[in-house]
Amino acid sequence: MLLEARNLRVTYRTTEGDVRAVDGLDLAISESEVFGLVGESGCGKSTVVKALFRLLPPTARIEADVLRFRDHDLLTMAPVRFRREILMREIALVPQSAQNSLNPVQRVGPQIIEAIRAHSTASTAKARERVAELFDIVGLQSELMERFPHQFSGGMRQRAMIAMALAFEPALLVMDEPTTGLDVLVQERLLGRIRKIRQRIKSSILLITHDIGVIAETADRVGVMYSGRMVESAPTTALFAASQHPYTLGLKNAFPSILELGRELISIPGSPPDLSNPPKGCGFSERCPFALETCHAQRPALLKVGSDHLSACIRTAEIEYMRDAASKKLTWHS
Amino acid sequence: MALLSVEHLTKHFSLGRDIGAVLRRQPSSWIKPVEDVTFSIGEGEILGIVGESGCGKSTTCNLISKLDDATSGKILFDGEDVTHLSKTALARYRAQVQLIFQDPFDSLNPRLKVFDIVAEAPRALKLWDEAEIARRVPAMLALVGLPPERYAQRYPHQLSGGERQRVGIASALVPEPRLVIADEPVSMLDVSIRAGVMDLLRDLSTRLKFSCLYVSHDLSILTHLCDRVMVMYLGQLVEVASSHDLVNSPRHPYTRALVAAVPVPDPAYRRQPVEIMGELAKPVDPPPGCRFAPRCHLAMPQCSETPKMIEVAGRHTVACHAVVE
């Protein structure tokens, strides 16, 4: 296992009490796979990234039963050592709105050279050679190294950030909402590029997004997050073909597809729970049409429901019935 | 009869000249976000506009809602020319043409309660007296799924994104407009909530009998919601068709690329290859002719002349020399 988190909890201390943004997350990513993490705003997916990269503010507390990257215990590792030995070399991040993450007053190439030299002993000339190679991998011409970020389009800036993250061929590349804010055609090209990068580099990718269309096309395995927890995880084909959790069923109902124009879209009633006052039981119980008394009181564990398929729902045994009922609008909006 | 017809609508902005350009006697540059656009919206119809950033979809909305004046061309509303309006006529027009904005977090006044936000337009347009407003606003809140007894006295910060967008819809609909212009109204909302807001808009358009111009960059949302969709590229209208025809038989090479690029939530689906070259330009001093030609794999010499919109099937029009041949 490349990355393993068990019962990961991240709590923000605020003036209105503690907010638990990640509340017992289980996550496992294997070598050379693309793991897609989907969830809506406020489900805690970005906090997971911050926890992994130690980017949490001092008001946040991070706890876990296990938080391991290969044989490093990320929980106890000193931040200095993490930055020197793990960051960039083993795990690299392409941040959210990466298009705006470059320094506007410095040429793009030198910025990446600087990043490489900060994490290694490479000479400037060696680093420059490496940047040219990286530009080739992400599909940018090497002449562009001498340009400023404003001379790049949004998609090109995004690719430059990916090039920087790939500098040391990290074992895990984390991309936080890489396609958000890009035009469809630019997004299509970027996803094509990510697929090409995978053929050349054997890094695993953790792809965080709210777009299940992007997940369907890119990920090998998917994890669905809701209210700070993983509610379902499975290989991509299994997750779409045989969804197990009512939230996943609801998400699929609500997502439009140009292949099924006649299909009625069904929204999920209500809104996600307030994390400063989280429900005692299942986080989805307030919005779930299948919720029982126990769902509001007791938290379901993430259990195995098929090969490599986990789901956190106590009514898993009745999945056939739930799947059938979930496709009807009246089930959700009565 | 069409509720709104737009004929040869054009908007050019001057970028101005710096002192160097003046001394060198260079002409100033022009951004041409909308160029010779002609279309119409029928009574009760939901018409979508799709395109990438800079395609002129938002400028087109601004021109129709009279937030900006057209450089040339004509806008006819209910048969009447509204391209140039006096102040009083403009107020009358604004009551009939309302906007729903993209960002439900920024577009509501944080100091006003929901009731007052929804009452703002009728008050500003002096449509009714307070008694009438006190009757109509709660009714409208109920209609958009916000029971007035629970929501009327709340402030925007006490609402979720989906609830705020419903407030935005209520304030657009309370003056009983005949045309609603919605510019990316769900793009900031979570997927699970989006469908509800789209349903609401569709349902209310039949019940309250208004037409809707719905702008989005997301083709899958548009084709689910709209009767017809028009595709714009760098200020030019390239194709108009029913949602079904646009997705299943797109004709313009740009539309084909756009349809092929839409992510589909089905891991088994294999997409058509996207045939498009180069990067998206800005509509600054565009050369004459089809603006898509530099990225088009079908481009030919005639493309330096602007192609006309030609009907290729019932209610399906395309502007492309290569396709028409």
Interface residues (C-beta under 8 A of the other chain):
Chain A: E40 S41 S153 G155 M156 D183 V184 L185 V186 Q187 E188 R189 L191 H210 D211 I212 G213 V214 I215 A216 E217 T236 T237 F240 G250 L251 K252 N253 A254 F255 P256 S257 I258 L259 L261 L265 I266 S267 I268 P269 S271 P272
Chain B: E52 S53 S160 G161 G162 E163 D190 V191 S192 I193 R194 A195 G196 V197 M198 D199 H217 D218 L219 S220 I221 T223 H224 S243 H244 V247 A257 L258 V259 A260 A261 V262 P263 V264 P265 D266 P267 A268 Y269 R271 V274 I276 E279 L280
